[in-house]
Structures are given as C-alpha cells and as structure tokens.
Amino acid sequence: MNGKTILITGGTAGIGQAVAERLINAGNQVIITGRDQSRIDETVKALGCAGYVADSANFSQIQQLATALQKDNIQLDGLVLNAGVFYPESFKDTSEDAFDLTMNINTKGPFFTLQKLLPVLKNPASVVFVSSIVVTKGFPNAAVYSASKAAFEAIVRVANLELAPQGIRINSVRPGVTATEIQGKAGMTQEQQDGMFESMNSTALGRVLTADDQAGAIEFLLSDQSLAMRNAVLEVEGGYLL
C-alpha cells in the first residue's frame, strides 16, 4: 500500500506511532493528531509527517481539525481512530467523573471525529477503529473501558450501513495485551508492567505483543485488499484467547 493519505488519531506514541511509521516507510502521506503540541512536534520531526492538535475529549478541537483539513484541501483515503485511554478502577469505586472521562475519549471522541471528518473522506475510504479484546473477555477493574470500546463497535455496525453510499467502510482491530505507554499512564508501576508482560510468555506467541504487531493488521484494513470488508474484527492477541 502506497500513495495514500491517512490520518491517525493519537499518533504520537504506541500503536498510533507504529502505524504512522509503517505507512510512511511504505510511501504514504500520514497526518497525526495528539493532545500535546510538543509531542506532536517531536513525532512530526522524527517521522516526517504532518500533525494537528486535537484532543479526542475536546469537541471544539475535533471541529477545528475538520476545518483545518478542509482549508488545507486535504482529502483522506483512510482514518485510524486510535486515540484512547485506560484508567483501571473497580466497578464499585468508579465515580461519575471517571466514567465520563473514559467514555468521552474512547466513545464520544471517535464518534464525532468520524462525523466531522466525513467531508474530507474520499470515496472509497477506509476507517479503522482500534478496539480491544476487552469487548469479549472480562478483566477486573476494566468495566468502563470495556463498555467504551464495545459501545463504539456498536456504532460501527450502524455507521457502516449509513455511510456505505459514500464508499466508507469501517472495520476494527482488537489488540490483546500490548506493551505501550498506556500501562504507565494507567498508573501501573514498572514492576507491575514487567509482571504482566512476563505472563504473556505462556501464550502461543510466547511474548507480550508490541505496537508493531498491531500495525500490520491496521495497514491491511486501510489497504484496497480490505475493500469488501465491513464491520470485520481482527483480533491481534497472540493466542491469549485460545
């Protein structure tokens, strides 16, 4: 896949950055978004891509992103809805504010990002949602996170029907336990992360997944090879669910 223009939300680290690097190396033009201008500047300089500030929890910034892309006459072949957060907390201890924060970033954010970017999506265009295996497997302290990912997957089913006349297809990738910055941001100590990653040695893959392991599946769904796919889900979990 080359010669396409792809926008990746949350592209300054983790899976988003790995996908951006892979696509650029294959000859595509990549645009990333993030919440922090300095992180965007660092990534843009390192990868040679374009970048915009757009916090998935900030509706006005999502609208500003759409306006800027239209002003710059940018048309997208693909969109990766990758930006997301994971804040582990037990069901009984979850506050309303914590619930709203996760849902705003993981569900409301991609919903309105897709809605506002419709005018700059080509026909055909591929949208890839970075979901999680938590949609089908329960994990303690992940009730709201699980709900946020499952909710957007439900949106994807309907959006595929409504956006089909515009040539827009939407599919999802469900990563398994993947070593990225999300664990540290979730409050896990390095010792806790090391223990969790080491436990992945018992999977069929024999190690914890990396961001690069997810990038290939996302690239495939962005490519013309997925043209006939709608609401497909690729579980990239290294055999964890076997």
N, C-alpha and C positions, 0 to 999 in steps of 0.2 A: 504494500500500500504506500503510495507516494503522491505528492502533488495536491493533497487535500488540506483544508483549513479546519483545525479542530480547536475548540475551546474546552479547557479543563478547569473546573472549579476546585479550589483547594489544591492548587498545583505547586505550592512552594515546599512541599515535603511529602514523604511517604509514597503511597500508591500514585497520587496525582503527579508528583515529580518524576517518578519512574516511568509513567506512561508518557509524559511530556518528552523526556529524554529519548525514549524508544521511538516515538513518532518523528521527532526532529532528525534523528540519525537515519531514518528511512526516507527522508526527503519531504516531509510535510511541514506546513506552517502551523505553529502552535501559539495559542493565546492562553495564558493562565490567569486565574484570579486568586486573591487571598485577602486576609483581613489587615495585614501589616505591610505598609509601603516599603519598609526596609527589607523585609523578607522577599517581597516581590522583586525589588531592585537586584538583590543578590542572585536570585534564580534567573532573572532575565539576562544578567551579565554572564552567568555560568553556562546557560543553555543556548543563548542566542534566540530567545523567543520574545513575544510581546506580553505585557502584563497590565492588568487593571485592578484597582482596589474594589472589592465587592464582598462584603460580609453577608453570608447566607442568612443571617438573622436580621439583616437590615433591609427592609423593603425599599427604602428610598435609594440605597446603593445599588440594589438589583435593577431598579428602574434607570438609574444613571448609567449603569453598564450597558443596558439595551440602547439607550440614547446615544452613547458614545460610539458603539459599534455601527449604528446606522449612520451617524455623522461621518465616520471614517470609511463608509461604504464597504464594510466587511460583511461577507456572506459566508456562512459556516456549512461545511459538509458534515460536521459531527460535533456533538456536545457530550462531554463526560460530566455527569452530576456526581462528583466525588466528595465534595466538602461535607464533613460530618464530625460529630463529637461522640465520645463515650464517657459518661460520668457514672461509674458504678455506685449504686445505692440500693439498700434493701427496699422491698415493697412497702413495709410498714413505716420506714423513715423518710420516704420521698416526699418532699414538700411541693406545693403548687408551683413555686418559682422554678424549682429544679425540673419538674415535669415540663413546664412551658419552655424552658431554655432548650432542652433536647428536642422537643417537637418542633420548635421554631427553626432550628438549624437543620435537623435531619429530614423533616417532612415539609413544613411550610416553605423553607428556603428553596429546595429543588422544585417544588410545585410552581412557585412564582418565577423562578429563574427560567424554567422551560416556557412558561406562559409569556413572559416579557420578551424572550428571545425568538419567539415564533417568526417575527418579521425578518429575521436575518438567517433563518434556516433555509437551506436550498431544498429543491425537490429533485432527487431524493436526498434525505439527510438521516443520519443515524444518531440516536440518543442512547447513551449507556448509563445506567444507574448503578452506582457501587453500593450494593446492599450488604448483607451479612448472613452467615449461617444461623444467626440467632433467630431468623424468621421461622426456622423449622426445628431448631434444637434449643431447649431451655437452659439458661445459665443463671445461677444465683446472682442477685444484685444487678440484673440487666432487664428488668421488666419494661421500663420506659424506652430504653434503647431498642429492645426487640419490637416494641409497639411502633416506634418511629420508622423503622425500616419496613415492617410489614405494611404499615399504612401507605407508604409511598408505592410499594409494589402493587397494592390495590388500585392506586391512582393510575399506575402504568397500564393496567388492563383496560381501563376506560379510555385513557388518552390514546392508546393505540387505535381504538375504533374511531374516535373523533378526529384524529389527526391524519388518518390514512389518506384522505383525499389530497392532502398536502405532500404526500410522499414521505411522511415522517414515520420512522419505525423506532420503537423503544424496547430495549432488552436490558437484562440485569446480570451482573456478576455478584456472586455471593462468596466473598473471601472467608476462608477459615482463619484460625489464629495466625496473624501475620505480624512480624516484628517491624513496627514503625514507631513514630513518636507518640502515637495515640495512647500507648500504655503509660508512658511517663506523664502525659497530660491528664490521664485518668487518676493520677495520684499513686500509681504503683511504684514502690521502691525498686532499685536496681536488683536487689536480692529476689524480690517477688517476681520481677520480669524474667530473671535468669531461671528461676524455678519453673515458671510456666513454659518458657521456651524449651527447657530441657525435657519437660514431659512430652513434648511433641516428637521426641526421638522414637517413641513407640508407635507412631503412625506408619502407614505403608510408605510414605515418602521418606521417613527416617530423620526428619529435621523440622524445625519451625519454618513456616513459609516466609518469604521475603516479598517486598514490594515488587521486585522484578518478576516474581512468579505470577503475579496478578496482571502484569502489563500485557502479556501475550494474549490472554483471553479478551481483554478490553480492545486491543488492537484488532483482533478478529471481528468483533462485533461492530467496530467502526468501519471495517472494510466492505467492499462490494460483495465479498463472499457470504455476508450475512443478509443479503438483500431480501431474501424470502422469509426471514425470521421475524416474528412478532411476539413479544411477551415471553421470549425464551429466557431461561435462567441457567447460567453456567456456574456450578459450584466448584470453586477452586480451593479445595480444603485439604489436599494431600493425603486423603484417605482417613481423615479424622472421623468421618461419619460412618465408616464401614462397620 
